Amino acid sequence: MPPPRSEGRDVRPGRPVSPGDTSPDSSSPGTETGVGPGTAAGPGPGTATGPGPGTATGPDADTETTTGTGPKTGTDTGTGPGIGMDTGTGPRTGTATGTGLGTATGTVTGHGIGTDSGIGKGTGPGIGIGAESDVAGWEAGARGGQAARLSPLVALSAVGVLLMSMFAGLLVGAAGIAPRDVMLQLLDWLPFVSADSGLAPVELGLLTELRLPRVLLAAIVGGLLAIAGAGYQGVFRNPLADPYLLGAAAGAGLATTAAIVFTGGDVEAIGIPAAAFAGAVGGVLLAYALGSAAGRGGGTATLVLAGVAVTSFLTAIQTFLQQLRVEELQRIYAWILGDVGGGWGQVTLVAPYAAVSVVVMLLHGRLLDVLSVGDDEAVTLGLNVARVRLVVLLAASLATAAAVAVSGLIGFVGIVVPHVVRRLAGASYRIVLPISLVGGAAFLVLADLVARTVLAPAELPIGVVTAFVGAPFFVAVLRVARRVET
């Protein structure tokens, strides 16, 4: 009795079959072709194509035989890979995985490179290249739909908030000055504009020598800390990174304490900022050198651990030095808690470093967007990850060192402001960096305004005000991050 025939199954070997042969015994190893859609694979590694006529081939163990009467419609079953899951070594389009470069297109919301919309927040078509599989390519393309254009409305709103904050900082103080007189005086300082403010010499001196440099210094320091925090978060891809992550604060604190202790408290006004700047840069360089030596290429996790180790070590030395001159503790802690009342000398001292660091980081906004998709994908897209990370870290550390040198240690600005900017304006670093710069300036000007008025005529350290705002915000960020993970 002849064996039963099966549509879609191989049952036994036999002799070759000619087209249309109806002999039940005429089957042999060979190739079968289906006239309808279908996929076929042998029990071992093989290749399969479809839809349409399907072809199944395989060496030795993959050899399949069929008993039939010619062309058939159906699907052959097998245990080997088939369409949708076969591995490949070259480029391919679709959703199948491959070990080589993969390309994919899609219209989805994401974060990455887009052929039409650019990099940023938005929805649009994007094309991505996957380093390991077509799935990675699809995800990179999906993230490519974000538009990274800075909205003029957002930019004007941020600048408007900053200007209003600075105007409020010029108005508020122990001696009241009419808003109209302040406005006229500001207009009189503009080129080609003449306006009589009617301010008395004492009021004019108070405005120009005390309030104006204080407001400008607060704006510069706040902007530097905020943009440095955004830069660190982009490099480490960690929303909780801040400007003091790599030991800048500990280095500045140690250098300032040493300057006060070893000079008997007679250090000149310019000496403290110089010592703080050198200490901040030294702390960052020490952390980076330690991280690079411990981990090849200075990976982000290794750098963070190196920063923690350097911070702990330098803080221990600082505490030891403080015990040598207990009478100078008040002066040391006054600097640590932050102050922006240094005058025009501090403004001119910090301005060149601020300009260089801000320009460098703003020019790297697009590269930070590429880096945000991951190191492997960024390398596939042609980005020199190590160089970008080093340049941004150096620029952010320079900004932090310059800010610490003239204001002391003011915390939480680099965490609070970038988070608010991402919520309101978008996640692209071509938006986050410039808006954080302006937003950080406005935030610290307002914080200094609170510090000057809440205990008037006494003055509260500005670092205490930012801590009152930043600590609850930090807890809120942790709660949100935990909720997202679960």
C-alpha positions in Angstrom: 0.0 0.0 0.0 1.5 3.4 -1.0 2.3 5.9 1.8 -0.2 8.7 2.3 0.4 12.0 0.5 0.7 15.2 2.5 0.3 18.8 1.5 3.1 20.8 3.1 5.0 17.8 4.6 7.9 15.6 3.5 7.3 12.0 4.1 9.9 9.8 2.5 12.7 9.6 -0.1 12.2 8.2 -3.5 13.1 8.4 -7.2 13.1 11.7 -9.1 9.7 13.0 -10.1 8.9 14.5 -13.4 6.3 17.2 -13.7 2.9 15.7 -13.5 4.1 12.2 -12.4 1.4 10.6 -10.3 3.3 7.6 -9.1 3.1 7.3 -5.4 6.6 6.0 -5.2 8.2 8.7 -7.3 9.8 11.1 -4.9 13.4 11.9 -4.2 15.7 14.5 -2.7 15.3 17.7 -4.6 13.7 21.1 -4.8 10.0 21.9 -4.6 8.2 25.0 -5.8 4.8 26.1 -4.6 2.5 28.2 -6.7 1.0 30.1 -3.8 2.4 32.1 -0.9 4.3 30.1 1.5 7.5 29.6 3.4 9.6 26.4 3.7 12.6 25.4 5.6 14.5 22.2 6.4 15.1 20.7 9.8 18.5 22.2 9.9 20.0 25.6 8.9 18.6 26.7 5.6 17.2 29.6 3.6 13.7 30.5 2.7 12.0 33.1 0.7 8.4 34.3 0.2 5.7 35.2 -0.4 5.0 33.7 -3.8 6.7 30.5 -5.0 8.7 29.2 -2.1 12.0 27.4 -2.5 13.6 25.2 0.1 17.1 23.9 -0.2 19.6 22.4 2.2 22.7 20.3 2.4 22.6 16.7 3.7 20.4 16.9 6.8 18.3 19.6 5.2 17.5 17.5 2.2 13.7 17.0 2.0 11.6 14.8 -0.2 8.0 15.0 -1.2 5.5 12.6 -2.4 3.1 14.4 -4.7 1.7 14.9 -8.2 3.4 18.1 -9.2 3.0 21.7 -8.1 1.1 22.1 -4.9 -0.2 24.9 -2.7 0.6 25.0 1.0 3.3 25.6 3.6 6.1 23.2 4.4 6.9 23.0 8.0 10.4 22.8 9.4 12.5 23.4 12.5 15.0 25.7 10.8 14.9 29.5 10.5 12.5 31.0 8.0 11.2 34.3 6.8 11.0 36.9 9.5 13.7 35.3 11.6 16.5 34.1 9.4 19.9 35.4 10.2 22.0 37.2 7.6 25.4 38.8 7.1 24.6 41.6 4.8 22.2 44.6 4.6 18.5 43.9 4.5 15.3 45.8 4.8 12.4 45.0 7.1 12.1 43.6 10.5 14.2 40.4 10.2 17.3 40.4 12.3 20.8 40.4 10.7 24.3 40.4 11.9 25.4 43.2 9.5 24.2 46.7 8.9 20.4 47.1 8.8 18.3 49.9 7.5 14.7 50.6 8.4 12.2 53.4 7.8 9.2 54.3 9.9 6.9 57.1 11.0 7.0 57.1 14.8 7.8 59.4 17.7 11.3 58.9 19.1 14.7 60.4 19.6 17.5 60.2 17.1 18.4 61.1 13.6 15.7 62.1 11.1 16.1 62.6 7.4 13.4 65.3 7.3 12.6 66.6 10.7 16.1 66.6 12.2 16.9 65.7 15.8 14.5 66.6 18.6 10.9 66.3 19.6 8.3 65.6 17.0 6.8 63.0 14.7 8.1 62.3 11.2 9.8 59.8 9.0 13.3 58.7 10.0 15.9 56.4 8.7 18.3 54.6 11.1 21.2 52.3 10.7 21.6 49.4 13.1 25.1 48.3 14.1 24.0 44.7 15.1 20.6 44.1 13.6 17.8 45.5 11.6 15.9 45.9 14.9 18.5 48.4 16.0 18.3 50.1 12.7 14.5 50.3 13.1 14.8 51.8 16.6 17.4 54.3 15.4 15.1 55.3 12.6 12.2 55.5 14.9 14.0 57.9 17.1 14.9 60.0 14.0 11.5 61.7 13.8 12.3 64.4 16.4 12.5 68.0 15.3 15.3 69.8 17.1 14.3 73.3 16.1 14.3 75.9 18.9 10.9 77.6 18.8 11.2 81.4 18.6 8.3 81.5 21.2 10.2 79.4 23.6 13.4 81.4 23.2 11.6 84.8 23.5 9.7 83.5 26.6 13.0 82.4 28.3 14.7 85.7 27.5 11.6 87.6 28.8 11.7 85.7 32.1 15.4 86.5 32.5 14.9 90.2 31.8 12.1 90.5 34.2 14.1 88.7 36.9 17.0 91.0 36.4 14.8 94.0 36.5 13.3 92.8 39.8 16.8 92.2 41.1 17.7 95.9 40.4 14.6 97.2 42.1 14.6 95.2 45.3 17.0 96.1 48.1 17.4 97.9 51.4 17.0 101.3 49.7 14.0 101.7 47.6 14.3 103.0 44.0 11.3 103.8 41.9 10.8 101.4 39.0 10.4 104.3 36.6 13.8 105.8 37.6 15.5 102.4 37.2 13.9 102.0 33.7 15.0 105.4 32.6 18.5 104.8 33.8 18.7 101.5 31.9 17.6 103.3 28.8 20.2 106.0 29.3 22.9 103.4 29.3 21.8 102.2 25.8 23.8 103.6 22.9 22.2 106.5 21.0 19.6 106.9 23.8 19.5 109.8 26.3 17.1 109.7 29.2 17.1 111.6 32.5 16.4 109.2 35.4 16.6 111.8 38.1 18.5 109.5 40.4 20.6 111.0 43.1 24.4 110.3 43.1 24.0 107.9 46.0 21.1 106.0 44.3 23.0 105.9 41.1 26.1 104.5 42.8 24.0 102.0 44.6 22.5 100.8 41.3 25.7 100.7 39.3 28.2 99.5 41.9 26.2 97.1 44.0 23.0 95.9 42.4 23.9 95.7 38.7 27.1 93.7 39.1 25.4 91.4 41.6 22.6 90.7 39.2 24.9 90.1 36.3 27.2 87.8 38.4 24.1 85.8 39.6 23.0 85.5 36.0 26.4 84.3 34.7 26.9 81.8 37.5 23.4 80.4 37.2 23.7 80.1 33.5 27.1 78.3 33.7 25.9 75.9 36.4 22.7 75.0 34.4 24.4 74.5 31.1 27.2 72.5 32.7 24.6 70.3 34.4 22.9 69.7 31.1 26.3 68.9 29.5 27.1 66.3 32.2 23.7 64.7 31.8 24.2 64.4 28.1 27.6 62.9 28.4 26.7 60.4 31.1 23.1 59.9 29.8 22.0 60.3 33.4 19.3 62.9 34.4 20.7 63.0 38.0 24.2 64.1 37.0 25.2 67.6 38.2 28.2 69.9 37.6 30.0 68.7 40.8 29.9 65.0 39.7 33.6 64.7 38.9 35.1 66.5 42.0 35.0 70.1 40.9 33.3 71.2 44.2 35.6 69.2 46.4 38.7 70.4 44.6 37.5 74.1 44.8 36.6 73.7 48.5 40.0 72.2 49.4 42.0 74.8 47.5 40.0 77.7 49.1 40.4 76.2 52.5 44.1 75.8 52.0 44.4 79.4 50.8 42.7 80.7 53.9 44.5 78.4 56.3 48.0 78.8 55.0 47.9 82.5 54.5 46.5 83.2 58.0 43.3 84.5 56.6 45.0 87.4 54.8 44.5 86.0 51.3 43.6 88.8 48.9 40.2 89.0 47.3 41.6 87.8 44.0 43.4 84.9 45.7 40.3 82.9 46.7 38.8 82.8 43.2 42.2 81.9 41.7 42.6 79.1 44.3 39.0 77.8 43.8 39.4 77.8 40.0 42.7 75.8 40.2 41.2 73.4 42.7 38.1 72.7 40.6 40.1 72.1 37.5 42.5 69.9 39.4 39.7 67.8 41.0 38.1 67.1 37.6 41.5 66.3 35.9 42.3 63.9 38.8 39.0 62.2 38.5 39.3 61.8 34.8 42.8 60.5 35.0 41.8 58.0 37.6 38.8 56.9 35.6 40.8 56.6 32.4 43.4 54.5 34.2 40.9 52.2 35.8 38.7 51.7 32.8 39.8 51.6 29.2 38.7 54.8 27.5 37.2 56.3 30.6 33.8 54.8 30.5 30.9 56.7 32.0 30.4 54.4 35.0 34.1 54.3 35.8 34.3 58.1 35.6 31.4 58.5 38.0 33.0 56.1 40.5 36.3 58.0 40.1 34.5 61.3 40.8 33.0 59.9 44.0 36.4 58.6 45.2 38.2 61.9 44.4 35.4 63.9 46.1 35.5 61.8 49.3 39.3 62.0 49.4 39.5 65.8 48.9 36.7 66.5 51.3 38.6 64.5 54.0 41.7 66.6 53.5 39.6 69.8 53.6 38.0 68.8 56.9 41.5 68.2 58.3 42.7 71.6 57.2 39.7 73.3 58.8 40.6 71.9 62.2 43.9 73.6 61.9 42.3 77.1 61.9 39.0 76.9 63.7 38.8 80.7 63.9 38.5 80.8 60.1 35.6 78.3 59.9 33.0 81.1 59.5 34.8 82.6 56.5 35.3 79.1 55.0 31.6 78.2 55.4 30.5 81.5 54.1 32.3 80.8 50.9 31.0 77.2 50.7 27.4 78.3 51.1 27.7 80.7 48.1 27.7 84.4 47.5 27.3 86.5 44.3 28.1 89.9 45.8 31.7 90.1 44.5 31.3 93.2 42.4 32.6 94.1 38.9 36.0 92.5 39.6 34.3 89.1 39.8 32.2 89.7 36.7 35.2 90.6 34.6 37.2 87.7 36.0 34.6 85.0 35.1 33.4 86.4 31.8 36.2 85.1 29.5 35.9 81.5 30.8 32.2 81.7 30.6 32.2 82.8 27.0 34.6 80.0 25.9 32.8 77.2 27.8 29.3 78.2 26.7 30.3 78.5 23.0 31.9 75.1 23.0 28.9 73.4 24.6 26.4 75.1 22.4 28.3 73.9 19.3 28.1 70.3 20.6 24.4 70.2 21.1 23.7 68.1 17.9 26.5 65.7 18.8 25.0 65.2 22.2 21.7 64.3 20.5 23.5 61.6 18.5 25.4 60.4 21.6 22.0 60.0 23.4 21.0 57.0 21.2 23.9 55.0 22.6 27.6 54.6 22.0 27.3 51.8 19.5 24.7 53.5 17.4 26.7 56.8 17.6 29.8 55.1 16.4 27.9 53.5 13.5 26.7 57.0 12.5 30.3 58.1 12.3 30.6 59.9 15.7 33.9 60.0 17.6 32.3 59.2 20.9 35.5 59.5 23.0 36.4 62.9 21.6 32.9 64.3 22.0 32.7 63.1 25.6 36.1 64.6 26.4 35.5 68.0 24.8 32.1 68.4 26.5 33.4 67.3 29.9 36.3 69.8 29.7 33.9 72.6 28.6 31.4 71.8 31.4 34.2 71.5 33.9 35.6 74.8 32.9 32.2 76.4 33.3 31.8 74.8 36.7 35.3 75.9 37.9 34.7 79.5 36.7 31.3 79.6 38.5 32.7 78.1 41.7 35.7 80.5 41.7 33.5 83.6 42.0 30.4 82.4 43.9 31.3 79.4 46.1 29.4 76.1 46.1 25.8 76.7 44.9 24.0 73.4 44.5 21.0 72.0 42.6 21.0 74.6 39.8 22.5 72.0 37.4 19.8 69.5 38.2 16.6 71.6 38.6 16.9 73.8 35.5 17.7 71.2 32.8 14.8 69.0 34.0 12.3 71.9 33.9 13.6 72.8 30.4 13.1 69.2 29.1 9.6 69.2 30.5 8.6 72.5 28.9 10.7 72.8 25.7 11.8 69.3 24.6 14.6 66.8 25.1 16.9 67.7 22.2 20.2 69.2 23.5 20.1 71.8 20.8 17.1 73.1 22.8 18.2 72.0 26.3 21.6 73.7 26.3 20.6 77.3 25.3 17.4 77.4 27.3 19.2 75.9 30.3 21.7 78.7 30.0 19.0 81.4 30.1 16.8 79.6 32.6 19.7 79.0 35.0 20.5 82.7 34.9 16.9 83.6 35.7 16.7 81.0 38.4 19.8 82.2 40.3 18.8 85.8 40.0 15.5 85.1 41.6 17.2 82.9 44.3 19.5 85.8 45.1 16.5 88.1 45.3 14.9 85.8 47.9 18.2 85.5 49.8 18.4 89.3 50.1 14.9 89.9 51.2 13.7 87.0 53.3 15.8 88.0 56.4 16.3 91.7 55.5 18.4 93.5 56.5 20.4 90.3 57.1 21.3 88.2 54.1 20.7 84.5 53.7 23.4 82.5 51.8 22.2 81.8 48.3 23.1 78.2 48.5 20.6 77.7 51.3 17.8 79.1 49.0 18.7 76.8 46.1 18.9 73.8 48.5 15.4 74.6 49.7 14.1 74.5 46.1 16.4 71.8 44.8 16.1 69.1 47.5 12.4 68.6 47.2 12.7 68.7 43.4 15.5 66.1 43.6 13.1 63.8 45.6 10.4 64.3 43.0 12.8 63.4 40.2 13.7 60.2 42.0 10.0 59.3 42.4 9.3 59.9 38.8 12.3 57.8 37.7 11.2 55.0 40.0 7.7 55.1 38.6 9.0 54.9 35.1 11.2 51.9 35.9 8.2 50.0 37.4 
